[in-house]
Amino acid sequence: MKKSLIALAVLGGLAAAAQAQSNVTLYGRVDLGLQRGLGDDITRLEQGSGSRLGVRGVEDLGGGLKALFNIEHRFNADTGTAGSTFWAGRSVVGLEGGFGQVVLGREYTPARNIANRADPWGGETVGAMESILFGDILPSRQNNSITYTSPSFGGLRAQAQYALDEADTGEDFYGVNLSYGAGPLSLAYGYNKAGVDDNTWHLVTAGYDFGSFRLVGAYGQGTPETGADKHRSYMVGATAPLGAGEVKVAYGKLEEVDPDRDVSSKFAIGYHYALSKRTTVYFDVANDSELADHKTGFDIGLKHNF
């Protein structure tokens, strides 16, 4: 409790700095709604995406070099509680220049960034396809990491990450991605390897914006550990503007190979309506036919960014 109070006091001090300095920004999100999760038979007041409070900033060091930082706290808006990791969203400091960007700390994994952009829901609400795109293997973030992001070369960009094994167990983490975006076309590849065993995940995504709608697809495969069944995933989805909002739809499948076993077969559809640039009302429905019970879930909620 004392640690949380101290961290909140620090955040308050940074918020005051944000008001005094134009290069420091206080931001956040509060998201709540009625939700019945897949496999659940109880309707709850839940967040469709992670409610958060964060501070980020950039300092110009001259000569094209900049220092940057970002710390982000995650919390449950329905109860006001938080997990044991206070800066659970992101906690990084780094440098940026003509060479690209290097950050140190708790950061998203490169392959997760590929999956997040391919998922029509961006990993949010009951409709999210990220768990399928992760293959039950890929982690969202890594602690104690060093992450390099290259500049864009004609739409081509690369990212690499190494996370230190501070327990000396041989479980270092490596991850990379390579993405291309020019005009309506986007292509990406992500890879990660963790531990001394063959714990790997490959993910390929593609998207094309036809104007009236955007079509996305993804394929992933990997092995969670030596001797375990290979995992394979597929997803196809689309987003389309409708009025002041956006329709989202996708189907994804995750399976184990040799012997074949379907882990998840999920279909989702939803509509997110923008009340303003910062406030969105959303309604999503999803069904996973591989669940034994309560195969259908939904959420209807309100998300406000500031």
Number of C-alpha atoms within 10 A of each C-alpha: 6 7 9 13 10 11 15 14 12 12 19 13 11 18 18 13 16 18 12 10 11 11 14 21 18 19 15 17 19 21 22 21 18 17 24 21 23 20 15 14 13 11 13 14 17 22 25 27 20 22 22 20 20 21 20 19 17 18 15 13 12 8 8 10 15 16 17 19 19 22 20 20 23 21 21 18 18 15 9 8 10 15 11 8 10 18 21 19 22 21 23 22 18 18 19 22 17 11 13 16 19 21 22 20 20 23 23 19 29 27 29 25 17 26 28 19 17 29 30 27 25 16 21 16 25 27 31 25 29 25 19 27 34 25 29 18 21 27 16 18 17 20 20 17 23 20 26 22 20 18 17 13 9 9 12 16 17 20 22 21 24 22 23 16 15 10 8 8 9 13 17 17 22 22 23 23 24 20 19 17 17 10 8 11 14 18 20 24 22 25 24 25 23 22 15 13 14 15 19 22 26 23 26 23 24 21 21 17 16 11 9 9 15 18 19 21 20 23 21 23 24 25 23 21 16 11 9 13 17 20 25 25 25 22 24 22 23 21 22 18 16 13 9 11 16 16 20 22 22 24 21 25 22 26 21 20 15 10 8 11 13 15 20 20 19 24 22 24 23 24 20 22 19 17 14 10 9 11 16 18 18 20 22 24 22 25 23 22 16 15 15 8 12 16 17 21 22 22 25 23 21 20 22 17 15 11
